[in-house]
């Protein structure tokens, strides 16, 4: 049986934390090969007690690997599988490193809601307050694969992070969304040092924002654009400059600049309460590990 090319670098989490932008930055480096399609979800079925597909189906996404130092799979759902996914990854993959991106869970929740609205998944009349109420009703600490269960639970990072820290140690890198957005060059230079690769490509890179959530003027046209974007993902990844030009052109006539993303104060306060205990435990855990405390945890008190 011929040798299969498999990843040795994984972006394992989390959703709505600029992992698409990070994937784009990393795969622009000549020493990193990225799958033509982001979010392969090969190991995700383990979360739900389901079987994996044949390994060769996974490996086909990396068949064009040449002599790159790293082969990258970016599937931010992996973090939520904890030990079940970790053990299978260690069994199947070559020695590998893992990157996890964390974001203020309150802002992540709101971004997730806006994403569902922009993707036409939620009813147009379902506002943030109603969505939050449904999520609280469906959140009992056990995540199932539906939007209302996932929305809150995916932001309770302390439920998932320790398993990855304990299993990967120095081969795990935590970065923060807020820093990646504000200073992408600095974050990428830090990653280059951790990965022991040439930093100069990141010094020259033009940092674009990928997978940005927008509201559309015409819902029918937007649903067609979403379909085309998803169907041709592999093509767009190989022709990124063309994608940017076409995306900017599309935004010029179908982006609804007058419709602001929802951000009401009552929901914000409720979300702060929802995440307080989890954030408190997370801050304590990061302190115990002598890890950087993100800005959104600094004012959390015990």
C-alpha positions as CSV (number, residue, x, y, z in Angstrom):
1,X,0.0,0.0,0.0
2,X,1.5,3.4,-1.0
3,X,2.3,5.9,1.8
4,X,-0.5,8.3,2.5
5,X,0.2,11.9,3.1
6,X,-1.5,13.0,6.3
7,X,-1.4,16.3,8.2
8,X,1.1,17.1,10.9
9,X,-0.4,20.5,11.8
10,X,-4.0,20.9,13.0
11,X,-6.1,24.0,13.6
12,X,-8.5,22.4,16.1
13,X,-10.6,25.3,17.3
14,X,-12.7,27.3,17.7
15,X,-15.6,28.3,15.4
16,X,-16.0,32.0,14.6
17,X,-12.5,32.9,15.7
18,X,-10.8,33.8,12.4
19,X,-9.6,30.3,11.7
20,X,-10.3,30.8,8.0
21,X,-8.1,33.8,8.0
22,X,-5.4,31.9,9.9
23,X,-5.7,29.0,7.5
24,X,-5.2,31.3,4.6
25,X,-2.2,33.0,6.2
26,X,-0.5,29.7,7.0
27,X,-1.1,28.1,3.7
28,X,0.4,31.1,1.9
29,X,3.7,30.0,3.4
30,X,5.8,27.9,1.0
31,X,6.7,25.5,3.8
32,X,3.0,24.7,4.7
33,X,0.6,22.7,2.5
34,X,-3.1,23.2,3.2
35,X,-5.9,21.0,2.1
36,X,-7.8,22.4,-0.9
37,X,-10.9,22.4,1.3
38,X,-10.9,23.9,4.8
39,X,-12.8,22.1,7.5
40,X,-12.5,18.5,6.4
41,X,-14.1,17.3,9.6
42,X,-12.5,13.9,9.2
43,X,-12.4,13.2,13.0
44,X,-15.6,15.1,13.9
45,X,-17.9,12.0,13.6
46,X,-16.1,10.6,16.7
47,X,-17.8,13.3,18.8
48,X,-21.2,11.6,18.1
49,X,-20.1,8.0,18.3
50,X,-20.0,7.6,14.6
51,X,-17.4,5.8,12.4
52,X,-14.7,7.5,10.4
53,X,-14.5,7.3,6.7
54,X,-11.7,5.3,5.1
55,X,-8.3,6.9,5.7
56,X,-7.6,7.2,1.9
57,X,-10.7,9.5,1.6
58,X,-9.0,11.8,4.1
59,X,-5.6,11.5,2.5
60,X,-6.8,12.5,-1.0
61,X,-7.0,16.1,0.2
62,X,-3.2,16.0,0.7
63,X,-2.2,14.0,-2.4
64,X,-0.4,17.0,-3.9
65,X,2.0,17.4,-1.1
66,X,5.6,17.8,-2.3
67,X,8.4,18.7,0.2
68,X,6.5,21.0,2.6
69,X,7.5,20.8,6.2
70,X,3.9,21.0,7.4
71,X,0.6,19.6,6.1
72,X,-2.4,21.4,7.5
73,X,-5.9,20.4,8.3
74,X,-8.1,23.2,9.8
75,X,-11.2,21.8,11.4
76,X,-12.2,23.9,14.4
77,X,-14.9,21.4,15.5
78,X,-12.1,19.0,16.7
79,X,-11.6,20.8,20.0
80,X,-15.0,19.7,21.2
81,X,-14.3,16.0,20.8
82,X,-11.6,16.2,23.6
83,X,-10.0,12.9,24.4
84,X,-12.0,10.8,21.9
85,X,-10.7,12.8,19.0
86,X,-7.2,13.4,20.5
87,X,-6.6,9.6,21.0
88,X,-7.7,8.9,17.4
89,X,-5.5,11.7,16.0
90,X,-2.5,10.4,17.9
91,X,-3.2,6.9,16.6
92,X,-3.7,7.8,12.9
93,X,-1.6,10.9,12.3
94,X,2.2,11.3,12.2
95,X,3.7,13.4,15.1
96,X,1.8,16.7,14.9
97,X,1.3,20.1,16.4
98,X,-2.1,21.7,17.2
99,X,-3.2,25.4,17.1
100,X,-6.3,26.6,19.0
101,X,-7.7,30.1,18.6
102,X,-9.9,31.4,21.4
103,X,-12.2,34.4,21.3
104,X,-14.2,36.3,23.9
105,X,-17.1,33.8,24.2
106,X,-19.7,36.6,24.4
107,X,-18.5,38.0,21.1
108,X,-18.1,34.5,19.6
109,X,-21.8,33.8,20.4
110,X,-22.9,37.0,18.8
111,X,-20.7,36.3,15.8
112,X,-22.2,32.8,15.5
113,X,-25.7,34.3,15.6
114,X,-24.8,36.9,12.9
115,X,-23.2,34.1,10.8
116,X,-26.4,32.0,11.0
117,X,-28.5,35.0,9.9
118,X,-26.1,35.9,7.1
119,X,-26.1,32.2,5.9
120,X,-29.9,32.3,5.8
121,X,-30.1,29.5,8.3
122,X,-32.2,31.4,10.9
123,X,-35.6,32.9,10.2
124,X,-35.3,36.6,9.3
125,X,-37.5,37.5,12.3
126,X,-35.5,35.6,14.9
127,X,-33.6,38.4,16.7
128,X,-30.6,38.0,19.0
129,X,-32.7,38.1,22.1
130,X,-35.0,35.3,20.9
131,X,-32.1,33.2,19.7
132,X,-30.4,33.5,23.1
133,X,-33.5,32.4,24.9
134,X,-33.7,29.3,22.7
135,X,-30.0,28.6,23.3
136,X,-30.4,28.8,27.1
137,X,-33.4,26.5,27.0
138,X,-31.4,23.9,24.9
139,X,-28.1,24.2,26.8
140,X,-27.8,21.6,29.6
141,X,-24.0,21.2,29.5
142,X,-24.2,18.5,26.8
143,X,-23.6,19.6,23.2
144,X,-25.6,18.0,20.5
145,X,-25.3,18.8,16.8
146,X,-27.8,21.6,16.5
147,X,-27.3,25.4,16.4
148,X,-29.1,26.1,19.7
149,X,-27.2,23.6,21.7
150,X,-23.8,24.5,20.2
151,X,-24.1,28.3,20.4
152,X,-23.5,28.6,24.2
153,X,-21.6,25.4,24.9
154,X,-18.9,26.0,22.3
155,X,-17.8,29.1,24.2
156,X,-17.2,27.2,27.5
157,X,-13.6,26.6,26.6
158,X,-12.6,25.3,30.0
159,X,-14.7,22.2,29.3
160,X,-12.4,21.3,26.4
161,X,-9.0,23.0,26.6
162,X,-7.4,21.0,29.5
163,X,-7.7,17.7,27.6
164,X,-5.7,19.2,24.7
165,X,-3.1,20.9,27.0
166,X,-2.5,17.6,28.9
167,X,-2.0,15.6,25.8
168,X,0.0,18.0,23.6
169,X,2.0,20.2,26.0
170,X,4.6,22.2,24.0
171,X,3.1,20.9,20.7
172,X,-0.1,22.9,21.4
173,X,-0.2,26.7,20.7
174,X,-3.0,28.9,21.9
175,X,-3.6,32.2,20.2
176,X,-6.3,34.8,20.6
177,X,-8.7,36.1,18.0
178,X,-8.4,39.7,19.2
179,X,-4.7,39.7,18.7
180,X,-4.9,37.9,15.4
181,X,-7.3,40.6,14.1
182,X,-5.5,43.6,15.6
183,X,-1.9,42.5,14.9
184,X,-1.9,39.6,12.5
185,X,1.8,40.1,11.5
186,X,3.0,39.8,15.1
187,X,0.9,36.6,15.7
188,X,2.2,35.0,12.5
189,X,5.8,35.8,13.4
190,X,5.2,34.1,16.8
191,X,3.8,31.1,15.0
192,X,6.7,31.0,12.6
193,X,9.1,30.8,15.6
194,X,7.0,28.1,17.2
195,X,6.9,26.1,14.0
196,X,10.6,26.8,13.3
197,X,10.0,28.0,9.8
198,X,11.2,31.0,7.8
199,X,9.3,34.1,9.1
200,X,10.0,36.3,6.0
201,X,6.9,35.3,4.1
202,X,4.7,36.5,7.0
203,X,6.7,39.8,7.1
204,X,5.8,40.5,3.5
205,X,2.2,39.2,3.6
206,X,-0.9,41.3,3.0
207,X,-3.3,40.3,5.6
208,X,-6.9,40.0,4.4
209,X,-10.0,39.1,6.4
210,X,-11.5,35.8,5.3
211,X,-15.0,34.4,5.8
212,X,-16.3,37.8,6.9
213,X,-20.0,37.9,7.9
214,X,-22.2,40.2,5.8
215,X,-25.9,40.9,5.4
216,X,-27.2,40.9,1.9
217,X,-29.8,43.2,0.2
218,X,-31.2,40.4,-1.9
219,X,-31.6,37.0,-0.1
220,X,-32.2,35.0,-3.3
221,X,-29.0,36.3,-4.9
222,X,-27.1,35.8,-1.7
223,X,-28.3,32.1,-1.4
224,X,-27.0,31.5,-4.9
225,X,-23.6,33.2,-4.1
226,X,-23.3,31.1,-0.9
227,X,-23.9,27.9,-3.0
228,X,-21.3,28.9,-5.6
229,X,-18.8,29.8,-2.9
230,X,-19.2,26.4,-1.2
231,X,-19.2,24.3,-4.3
232,X,-16.0,26.0,-5.7
233,X,-14.1,26.2,-2.4
234,X,-11.1,24.2,-3.8
235,X,-10.9,26.5,-6.8
236,X,-11.1,29.6,-4.8
237,X,-8.3,28.4,-2.5
238,X,-6.0,28.0,-5.5
239,X,-7.1,31.3,-7.0
240,X,-7.2,33.5,-3.9
241,X,-6.5,36.8,-5.7
242,X,-9.4,36.2,-8.1
243,X,-11.7,35.3,-5.2
244,X,-10.9,38.7,-3.5
245,X,-11.7,40.6,-6.7
246,X,-15.0,38.8,-7.3
247,X,-15.9,39.0,-3.6
248,X,-15.3,42.8,-3.6
249,X,-17.4,43.2,-6.7
250,X,-20.2,41.2,-5.2
251,X,-20.2,43.2,-2.0
252,X,-20.3,46.4,-4.0
253,X,-23.9,45.7,-5.1
254,X,-25.4,43.2,-2.7
255,X,-23.9,44.0,0.7
256,X,-26.4,45.7,2.9
257,X,-24.3,48.5,4.5
258,X,-27.3,50.0,6.3
259,X,-28.2,46.8,8.2
260,X,-26.0,46.5,11.3
261,X,-25.2,43.3,13.0
262,X,-27.3,42.8,16.1
263,X,-25.8,43.7,19.4
264,X,-28.4,44.6,22.1
265,X,-27.3,45.5,25.6
266,X,-29.7,43.1,27.4
267,X,-28.4,40.1,25.5
268,X,-24.9,41.3,26.1
269,X,-25.5,41.4,29.9
270,X,-27.2,38.0,29.8
271,X,-24.3,36.5,28.0
272,X,-21.8,37.9,30.4
273,X,-23.7,36.1,33.2
274,X,-23.9,32.8,31.1
275,X,-20.1,32.7,30.7
276,X,-19.0,34.1,34.0
277,X,-18.3,30.9,35.8
278,X,-16.6,29.2,32.8
279,X,-14.5,32.3,32.2
280,X,-13.5,32.4,35.9
281,X,-12.3,28.8,35.7
282,X,-10.5,29.4,32.4
283,X,-8.6,32.4,33.8
284,X,-7.5,30.3,36.8
285,X,-6.4,27.4,34.6
286,X,-4.4,29.7,32.3
287,X,-2.7,31.3,35.3
288,X,-1.8,27.9,36.7
289,X,-0.2,27.0,33.4
290,X,1.7,30.4,33.2
291,X,-0.1,31.2,29.9
292,X,-1.1,34.6,28.5
293,X,-4.4,35.9,29.9
294,X,-6.5,37.5,27.0
295,X,-8.0,40.9,27.4
296,X,-11.5,39.6,27.9
297,X,-10.5,37.6,31.0
298,X,-8.4,40.3,32.8
299,X,-11.3,41.8,34.7
300,X,-12.7,38.5,35.8
301,X,-12.4,38.2,39.6
302,X,-12.6,35.1,41.8
